[in-house]
């Protein structure tokens, strides 16, 4: 016989314990039964009954112990002692064993077996799924196609949504999305794509197909989920049409036939052949003009923050190269309600002392309280060109702005770095300056045009993490602005 076989509790049939007058006898009997029978869960239930021919209610408590029912009649004292007996003997006690996830493995856990049977309690996270839409159509399977030279694709325009599997129409709040690409030669991300509310924008570098993996980072309440999106980048294609004034159009053919539909890439040799009986006097090819995609600086609003400003006074999409024939000047960093604003330079000017800057001409007719205008080409450095107009919009020429202006520009461009004195530059700011337009990232310490209150010898500078004050005679970098 197996000595480990649990013994039944020592309670004689019919397993009734009179509640009144015998609570302690039951208590010690129960302790003995538990000690002999081993720790096993009890199921306790209550029911009301009446003795035959009497109108007195009795509260009966039934305890199931090792599949045997023990009914305790009337006495609440006996019932409470029964519960105490269970807790005292360890019948309800749980000795938790350490369980650790296996490093480098998925869905594996380890524990050291104790001297006793173990039950693993498993709790699952709520399952999630990711759905993707673009231009109102589901594209998780079909993917997205685009062309070299197209405007960047912003992931938030994909209408990404994370939903609970149990309620697929309800978006989960507070989602954290990140995106990676299987081929960095085809696409690149213009902004930091880790754990932020703003999703990355995608720039197209070469033809090919890259798989984007969009990950929803779960929390304690939700699981993690991911979805993939095939992004195909191709070259733009163009078509040829015949316009002969509807005289004899059916007699014209174009080779290759793809030049008519769906189109061919630039540089393809095209042959047009006429097979009719008429005499052809001349054939000319006219390129259809594409409508401009820019807006004017003179019409700038706060919605245009981050766009690239060119010398013609046009605002082009952020983090993209300007079209041929345009010269990128800077990044729109501030626009006021009156339509004035500040354009942050793509390059540094020549390093200066604050005392020198303070001696320059002051201008206060634009978006800033007071600007200190760089006086000459030597101050502007060789990589900055003087401007007094951008297209039809008058500008201040390059100038050093006030501390509050730089703070506003960095804030508008998405900076997450700074201190109690204001925002400074970070990777988000530099992404606008360097991506597409090829500007030089801000790095190191820079003067503002703001003097320090209470000190005749100090003025405000900004670095990569904070604002500070420094001696006015020290030489630091200058990142100027254009005011309009």
N, C-alpha and C positions, 0 to 999 in steps of 0.2 A: 504493500500500500504506500502510496506516495505521502510522505510526511508533510508535504507542503499543501495538501488538500485542506481547504478551509473547513473548520468544524462549525456546526450550527450553533447558534447562541443557546445558552442553557436557560431556556424559559419553557416551562412545561405546558403542554396543550391544555386548553385550547388557545394558549397564547394570549390570554386576557389578564391584565393587571388591574386590580381594583384601584381606582385613583385615590379614594379617600383612605387615609390612614397608613398607606404603604409606600409613600414616594421614595424613601431612602432605600428600602429593600429593593425596589425596582432599579434605582440608580446604581447600586453596587452590583446587582445582577447583570445590568447592562454593561458595566465596565468589564466584568468577567467575561461576558459573551464576546465583547469586542476584542479583548486580549486573546481569547482562544480562536476566534474566527478570523483575525487579521483585519487590516484596514480595507474596507470596501464601502462604496457609496451607499447611503441610505436614501430612500424615497419616502417622504413624509407627506401624508394627506389628511385632511380633516373632513368629517361628516357628522351630521346630527342624527340622533335616533331617540326613540322612546322605549322605555321598558314596557313590556306587555301590561295592559290594564292600568297604566299610569299616565298621567298627563305631564310628567316632568321631563323636560328635554335633557338629553345627555350629549355632551360634545366628545365624540370619539376621534382619536388620532391614530391613523394606521401607518406603521413604519415597515417598509419593505427592506429586509436585511437578508442578503444572500438568497433572494427569490422566495423568502418566506414572509408572510404578513404578520405583524405583531400589532394588535389593536390595544390602545391605551384609552380607557374609558374615563370620562368626566374630568379628571383632575388636570387642571392647567399646570399645577406644580410638577406632576409626573412628566408632562410633555416637555416642560422647560428643562427638567433634569435629563431627559433623554437627549435633547439637543446638546446640553452641556457635556454629556457623556461622549457624544460623537466628537465634539471639538477636543475634549481632554485626551481621548485615546488616539488622536491624530487621524481619525477616519476622514475628516474633511481637510486635513492639512495638506499642503502642496509643497514639496521640496523641488525648487526649480533648478535645473541643470543648465550650465552655460552652453549656448549654441552660437557658433561663429560662422559667418560666411567664408567660403573657401576663396582665398585670394587668387585672382586671375581666372576664376571659373564662373560660369553663369548658372544660377539656380542650383548651387551646391552648398550644403552647410555641414559642419562637423560638430560632434560632441563626444565627450568621454563617458562611456557607459558606467553608470553607478551600480551599486549592489541593490538592484530593484528594477521592476518593470517601468518602462518609460512610455509616456504618451506625448506625442508631438502635437502641439496646438498650432495650427496653421491659420493665418489671416491673410486674405488677399486684398490688394489695392484695387480701387475702382479702375476698370479698364477704360482706356481712352482711345480715340482714333483721330486722325487728321484728315480733313477734307480740303481740297484746293479748287478754287475757281479763278478763271481769268476771263475778263470781258463777258462775264455772265454765264460762261459755259464750263461744265466740268471738264477738267483737263488732266486729271490724275493718270488716266490711261493714255490719252492721245499725246500729251505733252504740249509744248509751246514752240513755235518756230519764229525766228526773227532773223534780221540781216545785219551784217557788218555796217557800222555807221548809224544804225538806228539809235534812238534815245535809250538811255538805260532803262532796264526793267526793274521796277520797284516791287519788292515782294509783297508789300501791303496792298498793291493793286491786284494781287492774285486772290485777294479776299480769303486768305488762309483762316481756317477756323478749327479749333480743337473742341471736340464734343465728347460727351460721355457715351459709352456704348449703350447704356440702358436708355438714354434719352438723346438720340442722335440729332435732334433738332435744337438742343439747348447748348449754347456755347459755354465753356467753362471760363469763369472769370480769372483774371490774373495769370494768363498763360505766359510762358516763357518759351519763345521760339528761337532756334538758331538754324543756320543753313550752311552746308558745306558743298563743295563741288568735286566731282570725280576727275575733272580735268582742268587744271589751273591755266592751261594754255588757251583754252577756249573762252572762259569767262573769268572775271575777277570781281571782287566785292569792293565797293567804294567806301563802305563804312564798317565799323566794328560790328560784327554780327553775333556777339556773345551776350546772352542774358540781358537784353535791353528791350524796352518797349518799341523802339524804332527798328524796323527790319532792314536788312542790307539791300542796297541797290546793286544790280548786276550790270557789268560792262562787258561788251562783246569784243574779244581780242582777235579771234581767228575763226575760220569756218570749222565746223565739226559738231559733235553732239556731246554734251556733258550731262551727267545725271546729278541733279540737285537733291540732296537729302535734307528734308526739313524735320527737325527734331523738336518735339514738345518735351521739355524737361519737367518731370512730375514733381510732386511734393509728397508730404506725408499722407495726404488725402487722396491723391490721384496717382495713377501709374504714369509711365513714360510711353510715348508712342512716336512713330516716325512715318513719314511718307516720302516717296520719291517722285520727282518730276523730270521728265526728259526735255532738255532744252537744246534745240537744234539751231545752230547759227549758220546761215548761208550768205552768199553774196547776193546783192541786189540784182534783179533781172529787169530787163527793159524790152519793150516791144516796138515793132515797126508797123505802121499803117500806110496805106496808099491813098492819096488824095489827088485824083485827076479831074475833079469837078464833075464826077459821076458820068464821064464820057465813055470810058471803056475799062472800068475797074476789074472786070472778070478776066481780063487778058494779062493781068500782072501776077507774078509769083515772086515770092521771097524765099531765099535759101540762106541759112537753114530754116526749115519750116517753123522751128521753135521760136524764131524771131517774131513770128506773128502771135503765137500763143504756145506755151505760157510765158515765153520771154527768154532772153539770153543775157549773159553778163557783159559788162563793159569790156571793150577790146575785141569782141567777136567780129570776124569779117562777115559782112552782109552783101549778098548779091541780089539785085532786083532785076527781073527779066520781063520784057514786054513781048507778047506773042501775037499782037493784033496787026491790023493792016495800016494803021495810022502812022504818020511820021512824027516822032517824038522830037520836040524842039529842045527841051532841057529838063533836067531832073535836079531838084534841090532837096536837101535834107534839113529839116528844122527841128530843133530840140524844144520840146514842150517845157516851159518854165514851171518849176515847182514852187508852190506858194511858200512864202517865208514862214519859219516856225518860231521866230523870235517876237518879243514884245519890246516896246520902247522904254528907255530909262526914264523919260519924262512922265510915263504913266505908271511908274513903279509903285507897288504897295507892299505891305508887310508880307503878303503871300509870296513875294518874289525873293525873299531873303535866301541867300545861298547861291543865287544864280550868277553866272559869269557875265561880267560887263565887258563889252568890246569897245574899241575906239570909235566905232560908228554910233555909239549910244544905244546899242541893242542889248537886250537881256537874253542870254542863252541858257539852256538847261544846266543845272549844277553838275559838276564833276564830269563834264564832257569837253572834248576839244571843240573850239569854235570852228565854224565853216571856213572853207578856203576864202581868202580875201578879207577876213576879219582878224583883228589883233586883240588878243585878250589883255585886259588892263587890270582887272581885280575882281574881288568877290563882293557882291552886295551884302553888307553886314548890318545895316540899320536903315529903317525908313520911318519917318515920323508921320503923324496924321496930316501934316501940312504938305506932304509930298517931298520934303527934303530928306536927305539921307547921307550915308557914309559908305565908301567903297574901300575895302581893305586891299592893300597892295599885295601882289604876288611875290615880291622880292623885298629884301631889306634895303634901306638907304645907308649912307655912310654913317658909321658910329660917331657919336657926338658926346660932349659933356652937356649936362642940363643947362649950365650957364650960357653956353653957346645957343642952345635951342631957345632959351628964354629971350634972347636978343633978337630973334627973328620977328618978322611982321606978324601981327595978330589979325585974324579974320574971324568974325562972329556972325556972318550973315547967312549961315547954312544950318545944318542940323546940330552943330555943336555950340557950346557956350563960347569957347575961344579956341581957335586952331593956331598953331605956330607953323607958318608956311616955310618950307625949305627954300632958301634964297637962290640957289643956282645949281647947275649940273653937278658940280663937285659934291655938294651935299646930297644930291639925289642918287649918286653913284651911276656907273655906266649902264646899269641894267634897268633904269627907270627913265621914262620919257616924260617931259613936261606936257601937261594938258591944261588948257583953260576952257575947252569945250569937249564934250563927247557927243558927236553928232550935232544936234541942235540944243543940247543941254549944257548950260554953263557949269563949270566946276572950279574948285578952289586952287587947283594944282596941289601937288603932294604936300602934306602937312602932318605934324604931330598932333594927335588928339588928346583930349583930357582923359583922366582915369575913368570917369563915368562912361565915356564913349567906348573905350576898349572893353570895359566890363559888359556893356550892352551888346557889342559885336560878338564877343565870345559866348555870351548867353544865347543870343539868337542863332549862332551856328552850332548849338548843341553841346557846349562844353559841360563836362561834369566835374571839372577840377577848379579849385579855388579855396577861399577861406572866408572869414567874416567880412573882409574888405571887398569881396567881389570875385567874379569868375576870371580865370586866366585861360590860356590856350591849352589844348590837349589834342589827342589823336583825332577826335571828331572835327575840330577846327582845321587841323592840318589836312584832313582828307579833302575838304573843299578847295584848299589851296593847291594841292599836289595832283589830285586825280584828274586825268583828262587834260587839264590846262598846263600841267608841268611847272607849277610854281615851286618856290623853295619853302620848305617847312619852317615854321617859327621854332627857334631853339635858343635857349639862353635867356639873358636878362635884357629888358627893353625899357627905355624911358617913356613916360607919359609927359604931358605938358602941365601936370598938376604939382604945385609946390606943397610941402608939408606944413600944416598949421602948427604954430608954436615952435618952429625951428627955421632959422634963417638959412641954414646950410644944407637942408635935406629936401629931397623931392621924391615922388612916387615912381617906383619901377615895378614891373611884373615879370615873374619867372614862370616855370612850368607848373608850379604847385601853389603859389601864393603871391599876394601883393606885399611889397616891402618898401622901405625908405632907404635912401642912400645919399652919400655926399654929392652935392651938385657939381663938384669939380671932377668926378669920376666919369670915364667914358664907357657908354653902353650902346647897344644896338638901337636902331630906329626902324620900326615897321610903320610907314606912313599910311595915310588915308587920303582919298579924294572926297571932298564934300560937294554935294549938288543941291 
